[in-house]
Amino acid sequence: MKLNRRRMVALVIVAALVCLTVCGIVIWRVEKALGSSRREAAERELLAVEVRTLGAQANPGFEGLLSPAVYKSAAVFEGRIYLAGPAGLSAYAADGTLEHIHRTGMELPAAPLGQMAVGMLTDAQRPELLIATQGAGIVAFEGHLFRQIMGTNADARVITSLLPLGSGRLLIGTAKLGLLIYDGKTLKRFHPTTDHVYVTALAGSEAELWVGTLNDGLLWWHGGQTDRIGEEQGLPDRRVEQIALGGGKAYIGTPVGVAEVREGKVARVLAKGRYAHALLVDGDTLLVGQMEAGVMRVPLSGAENVVLARRPIAARGGGDSGQNPGEKPEKHTSGAKAHDFSGLSMYGLKPVPFTPVPFTTGHITVEQFLVVGDDRYALATDGLLRLEPDGAWRKVLGGGSAQLTDRDVSALLVASDGRLWVGYFDRGLDILSATGATVEHVENEHVFCVNRIVEDARQGAVTVATANGLVIFDRDGKQKQVLGREEGLIAEHVTDVALYNGGMALATPAGITFLDKTGAHSIYAFQGLVNNHVYALGADGDKLVAGTLGGISLLSGGEVRRNLNTATSGLKHNWITALEAVGNEWLVGTYGMGVMRLGTDGNITPTEATRDGVVVNPTAMAADGRMVLAGTLGEGLLVGDATGMRWKTVTAGLPSLNVTALAIHNGVVYVGTENGLVKIDEGKL
């Protein structure tokens, strides 16, 4: 009996031990799995980051043609005022003297500059001026040297907003990845609730954070959680332009008004119907910088939507860009006053008076407000304005002369008479004299979005392909004729032009229109075209090559003879964006595989510039028998030899890596980008 009991006790003990062992193994495996999951989750949150010192770029010899100054951000740092924009960073002394311009593509990466903030990061020895860029991460400037903080992920390099924290960490808003945080060593996602949103504005602290987005309203991070405030919760619009904090409240600027948020709830809407692009809480008043409508002052007590004062951003007698319809502008008759940045004395810089620059405009966009001591400044797209004691805003910094009308170049032509034709994405075109001394600007309902400019020496004319028809100019640059659907074009939008069979061939999103002595006639997919959407044309005698969204069509005598695409040829990508003749062959620009070669036998073969992911911009190719050029989207300028067999990539010296237009004339190469126009002697490339 005792033996059986002993056996039972032993069995129970063994069973218990086995159970404990099994449970331990299970728990260990579970903990291991959880640990692995946590590590994987942490690794997913982490983004690779590079930090490096920036030196002067090895510019091979590019010279810029003066484009209008455009500013996006202003900041006071070490006794100077800095203005940042697409062209670079301008440093001004307290007396208004321009001390230095750090240019994009030269001293700075070839990416437009955006928002600035001053902060002391954990991996820095002193405070820095932190600058967001569109494509090159963050540039940090300590007063003498620049360094770059850049995620290896391309989406992590497109920075929209910055917020330095008291802990030395940096909150980073992006266009695609949402909100990131940099701690001096690692770059990671801030929180799952702020992932994959387009961040437009940041304000607050680590304890209470306000995140403005492009399409997802306002995100309020507090107590370790995120609340969303959208139109359903009373926000005037889901697009947030700016956030300002004051008096325990958050003011949220949107395209249709300003929401006052208290304790996470929309209490009221101010400046209803106004495009609130910039905000500043100024005591019991809210300054609202509008899109193309100047500054308005809104009281924060009393009536919800009463304008206290809306004075013109102009010189004496200038128009009131913020006035109500029918309201006459106020006149200012007092003499110009001496001006100084008295607030800069707090940084140890002796204030020196200077006189404001006269400034007049009917429409202006305010990007940002800046407080310097007791002074209030508004940064407009073309300069810094100060609020004067009489209530007027007057320009004190920025601007300057410019040869060109805009920065976003979309088409180029150097005509046979030496004049330079510059087409813009949305500002018409400029015609510069051969010496560059005079510029004629053309902009109207037809000459607006320019795609291509081609000279027809036979007719003594220049044809301009636009999104609103084909516009024909005479040799003197005078507009003579506009052709659209009513004149026989298959579509109003003309993407390319080729001189063909004594007339012209026009590429459109609906097919090809031929203009010749018989009139206008068109072909499209029904007549055999590989795809209706035609981006590029190349002509050689009675032969025509058409690059489309779906491949290449080879035509002769106006009829399709053969179609080439990824299924029927060696073509690596069907979307064709550009064509350029090299001898008897064609170089083919693609959207996604760089440059390929079309031989006389109809075979397509790769080149050194055939690379996965490389996008050649529409019609952005040029050749002159000595070299071939191709402009890319974000990869810089591709430079090939005369045969297009050997290639290299040029980035240094370009104002942007998005090269949109090219022209070669008398040994000079003109390179148009989304951020300005430069030129260089051909031999230097």
C-alpha positions in Angstrom: 0.0 0.0 0.0 2.8 2.3 1.0 4.7 1.3 -2.1 1.7 2.2 -4.4 1.5 5.6 -2.6 5.1 6.2 -3.1 4.8 5.3 -6.8 1.8 7.7 -7.1 3.7 10.5 -5.4 6.7 9.9 -7.7 4.4 9.9 -10.8 2.8 13.1 -9.7 6.2 14.8 -9.1 7.4 13.6 -12.5 4.3 14.8 -14.2 4.6 18.1 -12.5 8.2 18.4 -13.6 7.3 17.5 -17.1 4.5 20.0 -17.1 6.7 22.7 -15.7 9.4 21.9 -18.3 6.9 21.9 -21.2 5.3 25.1 -19.9 8.8 26.7 -19.5 9.6 25.7 -23.1 6.3 27.1 -24.3 6.8 30.3 -22.3 10.4 30.6 -23.6 9.2 30.1 -27.2 6.4 32.6 -26.7 8.8 35.1 -25.2 11.3 34.5 -28.0 8.6 35.0 -30.6 7.4 38.2 -28.8 11.0 39.4 -28.6 11.5 38.7 -32.2 8.3 40.4 -33.1 9.3 43.4 -31.0 12.7 43.5 -32.6 11.1 43.2 -36.1 8.6 46.0 -35.2 11.5 48.2 -34.0 13.5 47.5 -37.1 10.5 48.4 -39.3 10.2 51.7 -37.4 13.9 52.4 -37.9 15.1 54.1 -41.1 18.7 54.2 -42.3 20.2 57.6 -42.0 23.5 59.3 -43.1 25.1 62.4 -41.5 27.9 64.1 -43.4 29.7 67.4 -43.7 28.9 69.3 -46.8 31.6 71.0 -48.9 31.4 73.1 -52.0 30.1 71.1 -55.0 32.5 70.6 -57.9 30.7 72.8 -60.3 32.0 72.0 -63.8 31.2 75.6 -65.0 27.4 76.1 -64.9 26.3 79.8 -64.9 22.8 80.7 -63.8 20.5 83.0 -65.7 18.8 85.2 -63.1 15.4 83.9 -62.1 13.0 85.8 -59.8 13.8 85.4 -56.1 11.3 83.1 -54.3 11.4 82.7 -50.5 9.7 80.0 -48.4 11.1 80.6 -44.9 12.9 83.1 -42.7 14.8 82.8 -39.4 17.1 84.8 -37.1 20.3 83.0 -36.3 23.5 84.3 -34.7 22.7 88.0 -35.4 21.6 87.6 -39.0 18.4 87.1 -40.8 18.3 84.2 -43.2 15.9 83.8 -46.1 15.5 80.4 -47.7 14.0 79.4 -51.0 14.4 77.3 -54.1 17.6 79.1 -55.1 19.4 78.8 -51.8 20.0 80.5 -48.5 20.5 84.3 -48.3 22.3 85.7 -45.2 21.5 89.4 -44.3 23.2 91.6 -41.7 21.2 93.8 -39.4 21.6 96.8 -41.7 20.1 94.9 -44.6 23.3 94.1 -46.4 23.3 90.8 -48.3 26.4 89.1 -46.9 26.2 85.8 -48.7 24.1 83.5 -50.9 24.6 79.8 -50.3 23.3 78.4 -53.6 21.5 75.1 -54.2 23.7 72.9 -56.4 26.8 74.8 -55.4 27.4 75.1 -51.6 24.1 73.2 -50.9 22.5 70.1 -52.3 20.6 70.5 -55.6 17.2 70.5 -53.9 14.8 73.5 -53.1 15.0 74.7 -49.5 11.9 74.9 -47.4 11.1 75.5 -43.7 13.8 76.6 -41.3 14.1 76.3 -37.5 16.8 76.9 -34.9 17.6 74.1 -32.5 20.2 72.3 -30.5 20.3 68.6 -31.5 21.9 65.9 -29.4 24.6 65.2 -32.0 25.6 68.9 -32.3 28.0 71.0 -30.2 26.1 74.2 -30.6 22.7 75.5 -31.9 22.2 75.2 -35.6 20.0 76.6 -38.3 18.0 73.6 -39.5 16.7 73.7 -43.1 14.2 71.3 -44.7 14.8 70.4 -48.3 12.7 68.9 -51.0 14.7 65.8 -51.8 18.0 66.1 -49.8 16.9 65.6 -46.2 17.9 68.3 -43.7 20.7 70.8 -43.9 22.1 72.0 -40.6 24.2 75.2 -40.5 26.2 76.1 -37.4 27.3 79.5 -38.8 30.4 78.3 -40.7 29.9 74.7 -41.9 27.0 72.8 -43.3 26.1 69.2 -42.6 23.4 67.0 -44.1 21.1 64.7 -42.2 19.6 62.4 -44.8 17.6 59.2 -44.8 18.7 56.7 -47.4 15.0 56.1 -48.2 14.1 58.6 -51.0 10.7 59.4 -49.3 12.5 60.2 -46.1 14.5 63.0 -47.9 11.4 65.0 -48.9 11.0 67.2 -45.8 7.9 69.4 -45.3 8.3 70.6 -41.8 10.6 70.7 -38.8 10.1 71.0 -35.0 13.2 70.9 -32.7 12.4 69.6 -29.2 13.8 70.6 -25.9 15.3 67.1 -25.5 17.5 67.6 -28.5 15.5 65.4 -30.7 14.0 66.6 -34.0 10.5 66.0 -35.3 10.5 65.7 -39.1 7.4 66.0 -41.3 7.5 64.3 -44.7 5.3 64.1 -47.7 4.8 60.3 -47.8 6.2 58.6 -44.7 4.4 60.8 -42.2 6.1 62.0 -39.0 9.6 60.9 -38.2 11.9 61.6 -35.3 15.7 62.0 -35.2 17.6 61.5 -31.9 21.1 62.2 -33.1 21.8 58.6 -33.9 18.7 57.0 -35.4 15.8 58.1 -37.6 12.5 56.3 -37.0 8.8 56.7 -37.3 7.2 58.7 -34.5 4.1 56.6 -34.0 1.8 54.4 -36.1 -1.0 56.9 -35.9 1.2 59.5 -37.7 2.5 57.2 -40.4 1.9 57.7 -44.1 0.3 61.1 -43.9 1.4 64.2 -45.8 2.6 66.5 -42.9 2.2 70.2 -43.6 2.8 71.8 -40.2 4.1 71.0 -36.7 3.7 72.8 -33.3 3.9 71.9 -29.7 6.1 69.6 -27.7 6.7 65.9 -26.9 4.0 66.0 -24.3 1.4 67.7 -26.6 1.9 67.8 -30.3 -0.1 69.2 -33.1 0.4 67.7 -36.6 -1.2 69.4 -39.6 -1.8 67.3 -42.7 -2.6 67.8 -46.4 -5.7 65.7 -46.5 -6.2 64.1 -43.1 -7.0 67.2 -41.0 -5.3 67.8 -37.7 -3.7 65.2 -35.5 -3.5 65.9 -31.8 -0.9 63.8 -29.9 -1.4 63.9 -26.1 -1.0 61.5 -23.2 0.4 58.9 -25.5 -2.5 58.8 -27.9 -3.6 60.6 -31.1 -7.0 62.2 -31.7 -8.0 63.2 -35.2 -9.8 66.5 -35.7 -11.4 66.8 -39.2 -14.3 68.4 -40.9 -16.7 66.2 -38.9 -15.3 67.8 -35.7 -15.7 71.3 -37.0 -12.4 71.9 -38.8 -13.2 74.3 -41.8 -11.2 72.1 -44.2 -9.2 68.9 -44.0 -6.2 70.6 -45.5 -4.1 72.3 -42.8 -1.8 75.1 -43.9 -0.3 76.4 -40.6 -0.6 76.0 -36.8 0.0 78.7 -34.2 -0.2 78.3 -30.4 -1.1 81.0 -27.9 -3.1 81.5 -24.7 -3.6 77.8 -24.3 -5.3 77.5 -27.7 -4.3 76.2 -31.1 -5.1 78.1 -34.2 -5.3 76.0 -37.3 -5.1 77.7 -40.7 -6.9 76.2 -43.6 -7.9 77.3 -47.1 -11.3 78.4 -45.9 -10.7 79.9 -42.4 -8.9 79.5 -39.1 -10.2 77.0 -36.4 -9.6 77.9 -32.8 -9.1 74.6 -30.9 -9.5 74.4 -27.1 -8.8 71.2 -25.3 -9.0 69.2 -28.5 -12.3 70.7 -29.7 -13.0 73.3 -32.3 -14.4 76.2 -30.4 -15.0 78.6 -33.3 -13.9 79.6 -36.8 -12.2 82.9 -37.5 -11.5 84.6 -40.8 -14.2 82.5 -42.5 -13.7 82.0 -46.2 -10.1 83.3 -46.1 -7.1 81.3 -47.3 -5.1 81.2 -44.1 -1.6 80.3 -45.2 0.4 81.7 -42.3 -0.5 82.6 -38.7 0.9 84.5 -35.8 -0.8 85.0 -32.4 0.1 88.6 -31.5 -1.4 89.4 -28.1 -5.1 89.6 -28.4 -4.9 89.6 -32.2 -4.3 86.9 -34.8 -2.3 87.8 -37.9 -3.4 85.8 -40.9 -1.2 85.7 -43.9 -3.3 84.9 -46.9 -2.7 83.3 -50.3 -2.3 86.1 -52.8 -4.3 88.5 -50.6 -1.9 90.0 -48.1 -2.3 90.2 -44.3 -5.5 90.6 -42.2 -5.8 91.1 -38.4 -8.4 89.2 -36.6 -9.4 90.0 -32.9 -9.3 87.1 -30.5 -11.9 88.6 -28.3 -15.4 89.8 -29.1 -16.9 89.1 -32.5 -15.7 85.9 -34.2 -14.9 87.2 -37.6 -14.3 90.9 -37.4 -11.2 92.3 -39.2 -9.4 94.9 -37.0 -7.2 96.2 -39.7 -6.2 95.2 -43.2 -3.5 97.5 -44.4 -1.8 97.1 -47.7 1.5 95.3 -48.2 2.8 98.0 -50.4 4.7 101.2 -50.7 2.9 104.6 -50.2 -0.3 104.6 -52.3 0.0 100.9 -53.2 -3.1 98.7 -53.7 -4.6 96.8 -50.7 -4.3 93.2 -51.5 -6.5 92.3 -48.5 -9.3 94.8 -49.0 -13.0 93.9 -49.4 -14.5 94.3 -52.9 -15.2 97.9 -53.6 -13.0 99.1 -50.7 -10.5 101.8 -51.7 -6.9 101.4 -50.6 -5.7 103.6 -47.8 -3.1 106.2 -48.6 0.1 106.8 -46.7 1.5 110.2 -47.1 4.2 110.3 -44.4 7.8 110.3 -45.6 9.9 107.1 -45.7 11.3 106.3 -42.3 14.7 105.1 -41.3 14.5 101.4 -40.5 16.4 99.1 -38.3 16.3 95.5 -37.0 16.3 96.8 -33.4 15.4 93.4 -32.1 18.6 91.9 -33.4 20.5 93.7 -30.6 19.4 90.9 -28.3 21.8 88.7 -30.3 24.7 91.0 -29.7 24.6 92.6 -33.2 24.7 96.4 -33.3 21.6 97.7 -35.1 22.3 99.9 -38.1 19.4 101.9 -39.7 18.6 101.6 -43.4 15.9 102.7 -45.7 13.1 100.4 -46.8 13.0 99.4 -50.5 9.8 100.7 -52.2 7.5 97.9 -52.9 4.2 97.7 -54.7 2.0 94.8 -55.5 -1.7 94.0 -55.8 -1.4 90.3 -54.9 1.0 88.7 -52.5 1.3 85.4 -50.7 2.6 85.5 -47.1 4.6 82.4 -46.3 5.5 83.1 -42.7 5.5 85.6 -39.9 8.6 86.4 -37.9 9.0 88.1 -34.5 12.3 89.9 -33.9 12.2 91.7 -30.5 9.3 94.2 -30.7 9.1 94.0 -34.5 6.7 92.0 -36.7 7.8 90.8 -40.1 5.9 88.9 -42.8 7.8 86.8 -45.3 6.3 87.2 -48.8 7.3 85.0 -51.7 9.7 87.8 -53.0 10.9 89.5 -49.8 10.7 90.3 -46.1 8.1 92.9 -45.0 8.0 94.9 -41.8 4.9 96.2 -40.0 5.4 99.9 -39.7 3.9 102.1 -36.9 1.3 103.5 -39.3 0.0 99.9 -39.9 1.5 99.5 -43.4 3.7 96.6 -44.4 6.8 97.6 -46.3 9.5 95.6 -48.0 12.9 95.7 -46.3 14.8 92.6 -47.6 15.0 90.4 -50.6 14.0 90.7 -54.2 16.4 92.1 -56.8 16.6 92.1 -60.5 15.9 89.0 -62.6 16.2 88.2 -66.3 13.5 85.5 -66.3 9.9 85.5 -65.3 9.8 82.2 -63.5 11.9 79.3 -62.2 10.0 76.3 -63.4 11.3 75.8 -67.0 9.5 73.3 -69.3 10.9 74.1 -72.8 13.9 75.7 -74.5 14.8 76.9 -77.9 17.8 78.9 -79.2 16.5 80.3 -82.5 18.7 80.8 -85.6 18.9 84.6 -84.8 20.4 83.8 -81.4 17.3 84.6 -79.3 16.6 82.3 -76.4 13.0 81.1 -76.0 12.2 79.9 -72.5 8.8 78.1 -71.9 7.5 77.7 -68.4 5.3 75.1 -66.7 2.6 77.6 -65.9 3.8 81.1 -66.7 3.9 81.3 -70.5 7.3 82.1 -72.1 10.1 84.6 -72.2 12.0 85.7 -75.4 15.5 86.9 -74.5 17.5 88.9 -77.1 20.8 87.4 -78.3 22.7 89.5 -75.8 20.2 88.9 -73.0 19.7 92.7 -72.6 16.0 92.6 -73.3 13.3 90.1 -72.4 9.8 89.9 -73.8 7.2 88.0 -71.7 4.2 86.3 -73.4 1.4 84.9 -71.2 -2.2 84.5 -72.1 -5.0 81.9 -72.2 -3.2 79.9 -74.8 0.5 80.6 -74.0 0.4 79.3 -70.4 1.6 75.8 -70.0 4.4 75.3 -72.6 5.5 71.8 -73.6 7.7 72.3 -76.6 9.2 75.1 -78.8 10.3 74.4 -82.4 11.6 76.8 -85.0 10.3 76.4 -88.6 13.0 78.2 -90.6 11.2 77.4 -93.8 8.3 79.6 -92.8 10.2 82.0 -90.7 8.1 81.0 -87.7 8.4 79.5 -84.2 5.7 77.0 -83.1 4.9 76.7 -79.4 3.1 73.5 -78.3 1.0 74.2 -75.2 -1.7 72.6 -73.1 -4.2 75.0 -74.9 -3.3 74.6 -78.5 -0.5 75.2 -81.0 0.6 78.9 -81.0 2.5 80.2 -84.0 4.8 83.2 -83.7 6.6 85.1 -86.5 10.3 85.7 -86.7 9.9 88.9 -84.6 8.3 87.0 -81.7 4.8 88.3 -82.4 1.9 85.9 -81.9 0.1 85.3 -85.3 -2.1 82.2 -85.0 -3.6 79.7 -82.5 -4.6 76.3 -83.7 -7.0 74.1 -81.7 -9.8 71.7 -82.3 -11.8 74.2 -84.4 -8.8 74.3 -86.8 -8.6 70.5 -87.1 -6.4 69.4 -84.3 -7.4 66.1 -82.7 -6.9 67.6 -79.3 -6.1 71.0 -77.8 -3.2 69.7 -75.7 -0.1 69.5 -77.9 2.8 67.7 -76.3 5.4 67.7 -79.1 6.0 69.1 -82.6 8.1 67.7 -85.5 8.7 69.3 -88.9 7.5 66.6 -91.3 6.9 66.2 -95.1 6.8 70.0 -95.7 4.4 70.5 -92.8 4.2 69.5 -89.2 3.2 66.5 -87.1 1.7 67.3 -83.7 1.7 64.8 -80.8 -1.4 64.9 -78.5 -3.0 62.7 -75.9 -5.6 61.7 -78.5 -3.3 60.8 -81.4 -1.2 62.6 -84.1 -2.4 65.5 -86.2 -0.6 66.2 -89.5 -0.6 69.8 -90.9 0.3 70.1 -94.5 -0.8 71.8 -97.7 -3.9 69.6 -97.8 -5.0 70.8 -94.3 -5.3 69.0 -91.0 -5.8 65.2 -90.7 -5.2 62.9 -87.8 -4.5 59.3 -86.9 -5.0 57.4 -83.7 -5.2 53.8 -82.4 -8.0 52.9 -84.8 -5.6 53.5 -87.7 -2.9 51.3 -86.0 -1.2 53.7 -83.6 0.2 51.7 -80.7 -1.4 54.1 -78.2 -3.4 57.3 -78.5 -1.3 59.2 -75.9 1.7 60.5 -77.9 4.5 62.2 -75.9 7.4 62.5 -78.4 7.9 62.7 -82.2 11.0 62.3 -84.4 11.0 62.9 -88.2 13.5 61.9 -90.9 12.3 62.6 -94.4 8.9 60.8 -94.9 9.6 58.6 -91.8 8.1 59.4 -88.4 8.8 57.9 -85.0 6.1 58.3 -82.4 6.8 57.7 -78.7 3.6 56.9 -76.8 2.4 55.7 -73.5 2.2 52.2 -75.0 5.4 51.9 -77.0 6.7 53.2 -80.3 5.0 53.5 -83.7 7.1 53.7 -86.9 5.3 55.6 -89.6 6.0 56.2 -93.3 3.9 58.4 -95.6 1.6 59.2 -92.6 0.7 55.6 -92.1 1.7 53.2 -89.3 4.1 50.5 -90.6 5.2 48.8 -87.4 4.6 49.0 -83.6 7.2 48.2 -81.0 6.6 47.5 -77.3 7.9 45.3 -74.5 6.1 42.3 -75.9 7.3 42.6 -79.5 10.8 44.1 -79.2 13.7 44.7 -76.8 12.0 47.7 -75.4 12.3 47.6 -71.6 9.5 50.1 -70.8 6.5 51.1 -72.9 6.2 54.7 -71.8 8.3 56.7 -74.2 9.0 60.3 -73.3 11.6 61.6 -75.6 13.3 60.9 -79.0 16.6 62.2 -80.4 18.3 61.4 -83.7 21.9 60.1 -83.6 23.1 59.5 -87.2 20.6 57.1 -88.8 19.4 55.8 -85.5 17.3 57.1 -82.6 17.9 57.4 -78.9 14.7 56.7 -77.0 14.0 58.3 -73.6 11.7 56.2 -71.4 9.8 56.7 -68.2 11.5 54.2 -66.0 14.4 52.6 -67.9 16.6 55.6 -69.0 17.8 55.8 -72.6 17.6 53.0 -75.2 18.6 52.8 -78.8 16.4 52.2 -81.8 18.4 50.9 -84.8 17.8 51.2 -88.5 16.6 47.6 -88.5 13.9 48.4 -86.0 15.7 46.6 -83.1 15.9 48.2 -79.7 19.0 47.7 -77.6 20.2 49.1 -74.2 22.8 51.7 -73.7 25.0 52.7 -70.8 22.1 55.0 -69.8 19.6 52.2 -69.7 18.9 51.9 -66.0 16.0 50.7 -64.0 14.1 53.5 -62.3 15.6 56.3 -64.4 12.9 58.6 -65.8 13.7 60.8 -68.8 11.5 63.9 -68.7 9.1 64.6 -71.7 11.0 66.0 -74.7 14.1 66.6 -72.5 16.7 65.4 -75.0 19.1 67.2 -77.3 22.0 66.5 -79.6 24.4 68.4 -81.9 26.6 65.8 -83.4 29.2 66.1 -80.7 27.2 65.0 -77.6 23.8 63.8 -76.6 21.9 65.1 -73.5 19.0 63.7 -71.5 17.3 65.4 -68.6 16.0 63.1 -65.9 13.5 63.3 -63.0 15.6 63.6 -59.9 18.8 62.0 -61.3 20.4 65.1 -62.9 21.7 65.4 -66.4 22.8 62.4 -68.5 25.7 63.3 -70.9 26.5 61.0 -73.8 29.1 61.0 -76.5 28.4 61.7 -80.1 27.2 58.2 -80.7 25.2 57.8 -77.5 27.3 54.8 -76.5 29.2 56.2 -73.5 27.4 58.1 -70.8 28.0 59.9 -67.5 25.7 61.7 -65.0 26.3 65.3 -64.1 24.7 66.7 -60.9 27.1 69.3 -59.4 26.2 72.9 -60.4 22.6 72.2 -61.3 20.0 74.1 -59.3 17.8 71.0 -59.3 18.2 67.3 -60.2 14.9 67.5 -62.0 16.1 68.5 -65.5 13.1 69.4 -67.6 14.4 71.1 -70.8 17.6 71.2 -73.0 19.0 73.2 -75.9 22.5 73.4 -77.6 23.6 76.3 -79.7 27.0 77.4 -80.9 28.8 75.3 -78.3 26.7 76.4 -75.4 24.4 74.1 -73.5 21.3 75.4 -71.8 19.8 73.3 -69.0 16.3 74.0 -67.8 15.2 72.6 -64.4 12.2 73.0 -62.2 14.3 75.4 -60.1 15.9 77.7 -62.7 18.0 77.8 -65.9 21.7 77.4 -66.2 24.2 77.4 -69.1 27.6 75.9 -69.7 30.2 75.7 -72.4 29.9 72.4 -74.2 33.6 71.6 -73.7 33.2 71.6 -69.9 30.8 68.7 -70.1 
